[in-house]
C-alpha cells in the first residue's frame, strides 16, 4: 500500500511585550508595542508573504492554522491574501486556541472561550467553520474530546507514543476512547524521519511552523522532497481510512512542531509562577468585557511563555526575569480593572 501525507502549516505572531514598569500601572499603556502592526509587517515581508502566496497559487492540499493575533494582523496588512486563501478550495483552515496558548491544561472554561473566539474569527474572514482542531503543541487527553465535539470539531492531532502503541506502532489514525466518531491523527516529533524512513507507516501527518517551512527551502521544495515518498492528500481524504482502534489517553500528552515542546513552555520556574498567577484571575474576569478578557488571555500565549524560559534565548534586549517583572506589573494593572 502506498503512503499518503497530509501537510499542516502553523502561523503565529509572537509580538514582543512592552516594557511595563511599576509607573505604567493604571496609566493606560498597552501591554504590547503601539507599533505592533509595523513589527508584524516586517515579519510578514521576511518570508510569510511568499509562503502564503506559494500555497494559494499551488493546487496541492494543505491545512493551515493561524493564531488569532496573526490572523488579525494579516487581515489588516494584506486583505488580498485573505481573499485568495478563502477562494482556494485546496486549503483547509484549522481551528485552535485563539492565542496559541496552553489554556487546555489550566482551564476548561477559558479553553472553550478561546475555541469560540477563534471560530468566530475564522468565520469572519473565511466564511467557514473548521472541522479539524490543532491544539498548541498537539496537547490531547480524553476529556478534550467532549469539548471539541460540542464545538462541532470532528478530529484533532496528538502525539504517537511508541511504548503505548505496542504492536499498533505503525497506526496513525485512531478513534477517541470517549467518542468513537471523533478521529485522532498521530504525529511524531522527528522532523519527517518517519515519513522518509519508516515504510510501514502508511498515513503520515507532517506539521511545520513558518520558520521550519523556510528551513525546508519553501513550499515548492517541501513538496518536491515529500512527494517522492508519499501522495500528498487532504486531511479529509486521509480520514476516510476507518480507525481500527481507540486511543485511551487519560493524562495530557503532546507532540511538538518546531523545536519547542510544552515542557519548555510551562516547566521553568518563571513560567510556572506566571501561569499560576495568570489563570488565577479567571474567575474575577469572567463577567468583564471580551476586550479585557482577550488582553488577559494573550498574556498566556506561546511567545510570552517562550520569553520566560532563558534556555530558549528569545530575548535580545531583556532577560527572562525582566519580562517576568513586566508581566507582574501588567497583572497589577489588570487587578485595578476588576
C-alpha positions as CSV (number, residue, x, y, z in Angstrom):
1,X,0.0,0.0,0.0
2,X,1.4,3.4,-1.0
3,X,2.0,6.2,1.6
4,X,-0.2,9.2,2.0
5,X,0.8,12.5,3.6
6,X,-1.1,15.5,4.9
7,X,0.8,18.7,5.4
8,X,-0.1,21.3,8.0
9,X,1.4,24.8,8.3
10,X,1.3,26.8,11.5
11,X,1.4,30.6,11.5
12,X,1.7,32.5,14.8
13,X,2.6,36.1,15.6
14,X,4.9,36.3,18.6
15,X,4.7,40.0,19.3
16,X,7.2,41.2,22.0
17,X,5.8,42.6,25.2
18,X,6.0,46.3,26.1
19,X,8.5,47.2,28.8
20,X,5.9,47.8,31.6
21,X,7.2,49.4,34.8
22,X,5.5,50.0,38.1
23,X,4.9,53.6,37.0
24,X,2.9,52.3,34.0
25,X,0.3,50.6,36.2
26,X,-3.1,52.3,35.7
27,X,-1.6,54.6,33.0
28,X,-3.5,53.1,30.1
29,X,-0.3,51.9,28.5
30,X,-0.7,48.9,26.2
31,X,0.9,45.5,27.1
32,X,2.2,45.3,23.5
33,X,4.0,47.9,21.5
34,X,1.9,50.6,19.8
35,X,3.7,49.9,16.5
36,X,2.7,46.3,16.6
37,X,1.3,46.5,13.0
38,X,4.7,47.8,11.7
39,X,6.5,45.0,13.6
40,X,4.2,42.4,12.1
41,X,4.6,43.8,8.6
42,X,8.4,43.5,8.8
43,X,8.0,39.9,10.0
44,X,5.4,39.2,7.3
45,X,7.6,40.5,4.5
46,X,10.6,38.4,5.7
47,X,9.0,35.2,4.3
48,X,5.5,34.6,5.4
49,X,4.1,36.6,2.4
50,X,6.0,34.4,-0.1
51,X,4.9,31.2,1.7
52,X,1.2,32.1,1.7
53,X,1.4,33.1,-2.0
54,X,3.0,29.8,-2.9
55,X,0.4,27.7,-1.1
56,X,-2.5,29.6,-2.6
57,X,-1.1,29.5,-6.1
58,X,-0.4,25.8,-5.8
59,X,-3.1,23.2,-6.1
60,X,-1.9,20.6,-3.6
61,X,-3.9,20.1,-0.5
62,X,-2.7,21.8,2.7
63,X,-4.1,22.6,6.1
64,X,-3.3,25.9,7.8
65,X,-3.6,27.2,11.4
66,X,-3.5,30.9,12.1
67,X,-3.4,32.1,15.7
68,X,-5.9,34.9,16.4
69,X,-3.3,37.7,16.7
70,X,-1.6,36.5,13.5
71,X,-4.9,36.4,11.5
72,X,-5.9,39.9,12.8
73,X,-2.7,41.4,11.7
74,X,-2.7,39.5,8.4
75,X,-6.2,40.7,7.5
76,X,-5.2,44.3,8.2
77,X,-1.9,44.3,6.3
78,X,-2.8,42.1,3.3
79,X,-6.5,41.6,2.7
80,X,-5.8,40.3,-0.8
81,X,-4.1,37.2,0.5
82,X,-7.1,36.6,2.9
83,X,-9.4,36.6,-0.2
84,X,-7.1,34.3,-2.1
85,X,-7.0,31.8,0.8
86,X,-10.8,32.0,1.2
87,X,-11.2,31.2,-2.5
88,X,-8.6,28.3,-2.5
89,X,-10.6,25.1,-2.2
90,X,-7.4,23.1,-1.6
91,X,-6.6,25.0,1.6
92,X,-8.3,23.7,4.8
93,X,-8.4,26.2,7.7
94,X,-7.8,24.6,11.1
95,X,-9.3,25.7,14.4
96,X,-7.2,26.1,17.5
97,X,-6.8,28.2,20.6
98,X,-7.2,31.9,19.8
99,X,-3.9,32.9,21.5
100,X,-1.9,29.8,20.7
101,X,-1.8,29.0,24.4
102,X,-1.6,26.1,26.8
103,X,-5.0,27.0,28.2
104,X,-6.4,23.5,27.7
105,X,-4.1,22.4,30.6
106,X,-5.3,25.0,33.0
107,X,-9.0,26.0,32.4
108,X,-11.8,24.1,30.8
109,X,-14.0,27.2,30.8
110,X,-11.4,29.5,29.2
111,X,-10.3,26.9,26.8
112,X,-13.9,26.9,25.5
113,X,-13.8,30.7,25.2
114,X,-10.6,30.6,23.2
115,X,-12.1,28.0,20.9
116,X,-15.2,30.2,20.4
117,X,-13.2,33.3,19.7
118,X,-11.1,31.5,17.2
119,X,-14.1,30.0,15.4
120,X,-15.7,33.4,15.2
121,X,-12.6,34.9,13.6
122,X,-12.3,32.1,11.1
123,X,-16.0,32.6,10.2
124,X,-15.4,36.4,9.8
125,X,-12.5,36.1,7.4
126,X,-13.0,32.8,5.6
127,X,-16.8,32.3,5.9
128,X,-16.5,28.7,7.2
129,X,-16.4,26.7,10.4
130,X,-13.3,24.5,10.8
131,X,-13.7,20.7,11.4
132,X,-10.2,19.8,12.5
133,X,-8.6,21.3,15.7
134,X,-4.9,21.9,16.2
135,X,-4.2,22.3,19.9
136,X,-1.0,24.1,20.9
137,X,1.9,21.6,20.7
138,X,-0.8,19.0,19.9
139,X,-1.9,18.7,23.6
140,X,-4.5,16.0,24.0
141,X,-6.3,13.9,26.6
142,X,-9.6,12.1,26.6
143,X,-11.6,14.8,28.3
144,X,-10.8,17.2,25.4
145,X,-12.9,15.2,23.0
146,X,-16.2,16.2,24.6
147,X,-15.3,19.9,24.5
148,X,-14.2,19.8,20.9
149,X,-17.1,17.7,19.7
150,X,-19.5,20.2,21.3
151,X,-17.9,22.9,19.1
152,X,-18.5,20.7,16.0
153,X,-14.9,19.5,15.6
154,X,-14.5,16.0,14.2
155,X,-10.8,15.4,14.6
156,X,-7.6,16.6,16.2
157,X,-3.9,15.8,16.4
158,X,-1.8,14.3,19.2
159,X,1.5,12.5,19.7
160,X,2.4,8.9,18.8
161,X,3.6,7.2,22.0
162,X,5.5,4.1,20.8
163,X,5.6,2.3,24.1
164,X,1.8,2.7,24.4
165,X,1.0,1.8,20.8
166,X,2.9,-1.5,21.1
167,X,2.0,-3.7,18.1
168,X,0.0,-0.8,16.7
169,X,3.0,1.5,16.5
170,X,2.6,1.9,12.7
171,X,-1.0,3.1,13.1
172,X,-1.6,6.8,12.8
173,X,-5.4,7.2,12.8
174,X,-7.4,6.3,15.9
175,X,-10.8,6.9,17.5
176,X,-11.1,8.8,20.8
177,X,-11.8,6.5,23.7
178,X,-14.7,8.7,24.7
179,X,-16.3,9.2,21.3
180,X,-15.6,6.7,18.5
181,X,-16.8,9.1,15.8
182,X,-14.1,11.5,16.8
183,X,-10.8,10.9,15.0
184,X,-7.2,11.3,16.3
185,X,-4.3,11.9,14.0
186,X,-0.9,10.9,15.5
187,X,2.2,12.8,14.8
188,X,5.9,12.3,15.5
189,X,8.5,14.7,16.8
190,X,11.1,13.6,14.3
191,X,11.3,16.3,11.6
192,X,9.9,13.9,9.0
193,X,12.1,10.9,9.9
194,X,9.0,8.6,10.0
195,X,7.9,9.8,6.5
196,X,11.3,9.2,4.9
197,X,12.5,6.1,6.8
198,X,9.6,4.1,8.3
199,X,8.0,2.3,5.4
200,X,5.3,0.7,7.5
201,X,3.6,4.0,8.5
202,X,1.0,4.5,5.7
203,X,-0.9,7.5,6.9
204,X,1.5,10.4,7.6
205,X,0.8,13.8,9.2
206,X,3.6,16.4,9.0
207,X,3.4,19.8,10.7
208,X,5.7,22.8,10.1
209,X,5.9,26.3,11.5
210,X,6.6,29.2,9.2
211,X,10.3,29.0,10.2
212,X,10.5,25.3,9.5
213,X,9.0,25.8,6.1
214,X,11.6,28.4,5.4
215,X,14.3,26.0,6.6
216,X,13.0,23.4,4.1
217,X,13.5,25.9,1.3
218,X,9.9,27.0,0.9
219,X,6.7,25.3,-0.1
220,X,7.8,24.1,-3.5
221,X,10.9,22.5,-2.1
222,X,9.0,20.8,0.7
223,X,6.6,19.4,-1.9
224,X,9.4,18.2,-4.0
225,X,11.1,16.4,-1.2
226,X,8.0,14.8,0.3
227,X,6.2,14.0,-3.0
228,X,8.8,11.4,-3.8
229,X,7.9,9.5,-0.6
230,X,4.1,9.8,-0.4
231,X,1.0,11.1,-2.2
232,X,0.0,14.5,-0.7
233,X,-3.7,14.4,0.2
234,X,-6.1,16.4,2.4
235,X,-6.9,15.6,6.0
236,X,-10.4,14.7,4.8
237,X,-9.0,12.2,2.4
238,X,-6.7,10.6,5.0
239,X,-9.6,10.3,7.5
240,X,-11.6,8.2,5.0
241,X,-9.5,5.3,6.4
242,X,-11.6,3.9,9.2
243,X,-9.7,3.6,12.5
244,X,-9.5,0.1,13.9
245,X,-8.5,1.1,17.4
246,X,-9.1,3.6,20.1
247,X,-6.5,5.8,21.8
248,X,-7.1,6.0,25.5
249,X,-5.1,9.0,26.9
250,X,-6.2,10.0,30.4
251,X,-3.4,12.4,31.2
252,X,-2.2,15.2,28.8
253,X,0.4,14.3,26.2
254,X,1.7,16.4,23.4
255,X,3.9,16.4,20.3
256,X,5.9,19.4,19.4
257,X,6.1,21.0,16.0
258,X,9.2,23.0,15.6
259,X,11.9,22.8,18.3
260,X,9.8,23.7,21.3
261,X,7.6,21.4,23.3
262,X,5.1,22.0,26.0
263,X,7.5,21.3,28.8
264,X,9.7,24.1,27.6
265,X,6.7,26.4,27.8
266,X,5.4,25.6,31.3
267,X,8.1,23.9,33.4
268,X,10.7,26.7,34.0
269,X,10.1,28.3,37.5
270,X,9.2,31.7,36.0
271,X,6.7,30.1,33.7
272,X,5.1,28.0,36.5
273,X,4.7,31.1,38.7
274,X,3.3,33.2,35.8
275,X,0.8,30.6,34.7
276,X,-0.5,30.1,38.2
277,X,-1.0,33.8,38.7
278,X,-2.4,34.5,35.3
279,X,-5.1,31.8,35.3
280,X,-5.8,32.6,39.0
281,X,-7.5,35.7,37.7
282,X,-10.0,33.8,35.5
283,X,-12.9,33.9,37.9
284,X,-12.6,37.6,38.5
285,X,-12.5,38.3,34.8
286,X,-15.4,36.0,33.9
287,X,-18.0,38.8,33.7
288,X,-15.8,41.5,32.3
289,X,-15.7,42.7,28.7
290,X,-14.5,40.4,26.0
291,X,-11.8,43.0,25.1
292,X,-10.4,42.9,28.6
293,X,-10.5,39.1,28.7
294,X,-8.6,38.9,25.4
295,X,-5.9,41.2,26.8
296,X,-5.5,39.0,29.8
297,X,-5.7,35.8,27.7
298,X,-3.0,36.9,25.3
299,X,-0.5,37.1,28.2
300,X,-0.5,33.3,28.2
301,X,0.4,33.0,24.5
302,X,3.2,30.8,23.1
303,X,5.5,33.8,22.5
304,X,5.1,35.2,26.1
305,X,5.8,31.7,27.6
306,X,8.9,31.3,25.4
307,X,10.3,34.6,26.7
308,X,10.1,33.3,30.3
309,X,12.5,30.5,29.6
310,X,16.1,31.7,29.4
311,X,17.2,28.4,27.7
312,X,15.2,29.4,24.6
313,X,17.3,32.6,24.3
314,X,14.4,34.6,22.8
315,X,15.2,37.9,24.5
316,X,17.6,40.1,22.6
317,X,17.2,43.2,24.7
318,X,15.9,41.9,28.1
319,X,16.3,38.9,30.3
320,X,13.5,36.5,31.2
321,X,13.4,38.0,34.7
322,X,12.9,41.4,33.2
323,X,10.0,40.0,31.1
324,X,8.6,38.5,34.3
325,X,8.8,41.8,36.1
326,X,6.9,43.5,33.3
327,X,4.2,40.8,33.4
328,X,3.8,41.2,37.2
329,X,3.2,44.9,36.7
330,X,0.7,44.1,34.0
331,X,-1.0,41.8,36.4
332,X,-1.3,44.7,38.9
333,X,-2.7,46.8,36.1
334,X,-5.3,44.1,35.4
335,X,-6.3,43.9,39.1
336,X,-7.2,47.6,39.0
337,X,-9.6,46.9,36.1
338,X,-11.5,44.3,38.0
